[in-house]
Amino acid sequence: MATRQQEKSRQTMRELMDSAIELFGTQGFASTSVAEITDHAGYAKGSFYRHWNSKDELFLQIVERKFKEYRATRHDRVQRAADLREAMGIIWDFLETIVADRNWSAIFLEFTIHAATNESLRRLLNQSDYRLSDRVFADLVRDHVTGDFPPEKIGALNTALFEGFLIHRALGTETLSLTEVREAAIDLAVRNGTRRD
């Protein structure tokens, strides 16, 4: 059983994380300072640094928390899928929840670009806890792939299509709807990942 102090510490973390998500959504990741996060949540800066060493570390924990929530509902459904098309549909349902939260997808895209300039941060972000990597995607669909096409390539193609859509949307240059990207991605996966008799 958690002590009163441990519960208070968890509550502080949740409030600081919620404050950060709100501010990142309205101001952007780079434009939000630790001081603004703590002020907005009603805490001193020391409270932030008791839990995280940097804003980057906080953001990675936020991403990890969000993806754990998503994975909890997605994993069982994918395992029970009848075939690759159904499994891909479930995965794209999950991806659409990310797109539906415009602030979150924009923040994640901004943070990904930020991480690209920092080697250690880039390595961390590429771990499966922080994104739907090619390997994670491959692990999700592997049992449904009946052809010779490697599941990792299905993951890489879908990740490229999804992240490309996010970039186009952020720039306001998208010419395809999310539904069109989803359908193309699923058709591509099924065409390559299903044995033809």
Buried (B, 14 or more C-beta within 10 A) or exposed (E): EEEEEEEEBEEBBEBBBBBBBBBBBEEBBEEBEBEBBBBBBEBEEEBBEEBBEEBBEBBBBBBEBBBEEBBEEBBEBBEEBEEBBBBBBBBBEBBEBBBEBEEBBBBBBBBBEBBEEEEEBEEBBBEBBBBBBBBBBBBBBBEBBEBEBBBBBBBBBBBEBBBEBBBBBBEEEBEBEBEEBBBBBBEBBBEBBBEEE
